[in-house]
C-alpha cells in the first residue's frame, strides 16, 4: 500500500501530512508487539512506547511543511497522529499498529 498524503487545517493555515512509512513504523510495531506479549498487564509506557513517545517520533518527520507542533491543538494533533500511523477509522489509511 502506498504512503498517502492528507491536508489538515490548523487555524487559518492548511498543511500537508504524509503517513509514516513502513520503516518509520517498524520500530514501534516491533516494540509494541514484544511488549504486549511480555508485559500484557503493564502496558507499553515503561518500554518507551507511550502515545507521547510515538507522537514525538512519528509526527514531525511526516509534516510536509515546517510547522511548530506546539501550535497544533490536541484534537487536531491526535487526528494527524491517527492518520500518520494509520487506524481502522481511516479507510484509506495504512494498516493500524494494533492489527
Secondary structure, DSSP 8 states (H G I E B T S, - for coil): ----EEEEEETTEEEEEE---HHHHHHHHHHHHHHHHH-TTT-SGGGT-SHHHHHHHHHHHHBSS---GGGS-HHHHHHHHHHHH--TT-TTS---TT-
